[in-house]
Amino acid sequence: MTTTEKIQLEKIADVEHEIFALLKQRYSPRIFKDKKISKNQLQQLFEAARWSASSNNLQPWRFLYAEKNTDTYNDILDCLSDFNKQWASNAPLLMLTAYKERTDQGKENFHALHDLGLCLGGMTVQAQYMGIGVHHMAGVDWKKAHKKFDIPEGFHVTTAVAIGHYGGDLDDLPTDLRDKEVATRKRIPQTEFAFEGSWGSTK
Ligand SMILES: Cc1cc2nc3c(=O)[nH]c(=O)nc-3n(C[C@H](O)[C@H](O)[C@H](O)COP(=O)(O)O)c2cc1C
């Protein structure tokens, strides 16, 4: 068994109620196999995003992506926080995510951020089905990204995403991140976020 296979086994969610296997197995990797995401696989990932639900079917999600060893990839990497730079360069593909802020009629689309997140959720599960890990990143300098990529007004860069096949080597990470990579995945209990009838927590 390879190191990553061991990590993958240990990362399986310790669920309290049975759920879809892909949801249990998904985690956010910081190491990736040295293997390209093919054009066809990328089209499958975007197709999963494409068929997501969205408020008024406005489909406000937008993506800008690049393969490793290209100038655009390096430019996306350059927009990441120093913390994310430490590991994200292990990914064969980097992507910026953005949403369109207004409807074509100029009205603010209050739910655009929700819809971007929802479609990324679908893309992440599709990726998991294909043995591909998706690591979302809030640590991106969106102002820098807007400038660097000449993002038109009315669109907001939200996150960056590192995408690649599960695999790779723990040695590809600095020591402190190796510990994070093998750490058990934890969650708050349902009682802290799902309330029946009345609000159940002030946390
Ligand atoms: C919107 C969003 C932003 C995130 N930002 C970062 C980030 O900047 N850097 C990072 O290493 N992980 C980031 N993560 C990954 C989370 O830390 C991770 O999902 C969480 O710790 C749970 O771990 P798991 O995905 O392996 O279950 C982000 C995740 C999401 C959904």
PDBQT file of the ligand as one rigid body, heavy atoms in Angstrom, charges set to zero:
ROOT
HETATM    1  C1  LIG A 301     -14.144  28.057   0.749  1.00  0.00    +0.000 C 
HETATM    2  C2  LIG A 301     -12.972  27.263   1.281  1.00  0.00    +0.000 A 
HETATM    3  C3  LIG A 301     -11.763  27.900   1.497  1.00  0.00    +0.000 A 
HETATM    4  C4  LIG A 301     -10.651  27.172   1.928  1.00  0.00    +0.000 A 
HETATM    5  N1  LIG A 301      -9.441  27.809   2.027  1.00  0.00    +0.000 NA
HETATM    6  C5  LIG A 301      -8.323  27.093   2.259  1.00  0.00    +0.000 A 
HETATM    7  C6  LIG A 301      -7.041  27.698   2.166  1.00  0.00    +0.000 A 
HETATM    8  O1  LIG A 301      -6.891  28.888   1.831  1.00  0.00    +0.000 OA
HETATM    9  N2  LIG A 301      -5.961  26.921   2.414  1.00  0.00    +0.000 N 
HETATM   10  C7  LIG A 301      -6.056  25.596   2.755  1.00  0.00    +0.000 A 
HETATM   11  O2  LIG A 301      -5.022  24.951   2.952  1.00  0.00    +0.000 OA
HETATM   12  N3  LIG A 301      -7.276  24.995   2.822  1.00  0.00    +0.000 NA
HETATM   13  C8  LIG A 301      -8.392  25.695   2.579  1.00  0.00    +0.000 A 
HETATM   14  N4  LIG A 301      -9.631  25.086   2.589  1.00  0.00    +0.000 N 
HETATM   15  C9  LIG A 301      -9.738  23.654   2.928  1.00  0.00    +0.000 C 
HETATM   16  C10 LIG A 301     -10.320  23.482   4.323  1.00  0.00    +0.000 C 
HETATM   17  O3  LIG A 301      -9.342  23.820   5.268  1.00  0.00    +0.000 OA
HETATM   18  C11 LIG A 301     -10.814  22.033   4.474  1.00  0.00    +0.000 C 
HETATM   19  O4  LIG A 301     -11.882  21.820   3.606  1.00  0.00    +0.000 OA
HETATM   20  C12 LIG A 301     -11.262  21.753   5.920  1.00  0.00    +0.000 C 
HETATM   21  O5  LIG A 301     -10.180  21.841   6.801  1.00  0.00    +0.000 OA
HETATM   22  C13 LIG A 301     -11.872  20.365   6.045  1.00  0.00    +0.000 C 
HETATM   23  O6  LIG A 301     -10.961  19.398   5.596  1.00  0.00    +0.000 OA
HETATM   24  P1  LIG A 301     -11.366  18.350   4.468  1.00  0.00    +0.000 P 
HETATM   25  O7  LIG A 301     -11.789  19.131   3.244  1.00  0.00    +0.000 OA
HETATM   26  O8  LIG A 301     -10.102  17.567   4.194  1.00  0.00    +0.000 OA
HETATM   27  O9  LIG A 301     -12.479  17.518   5.013  1.00  0.00    +0.000 OA
HETATM   28  C14 LIG A 301     -10.766  25.787   2.192  1.00  0.00    +0.000 A 
HETATM   29  C15 LIG A 301     -11.993  25.164   1.991  1.00  0.00    +0.000 A 
HETATM   30  C16 LIG A 301     -13.079  25.878   1.523  1.00  0.00    +0.000 A 
HETATM   31  C17 LIG A 301     -14.377  25.159   1.270  1.00  0.00    +0.000 C 
ENDROOT
TORSDOF 0
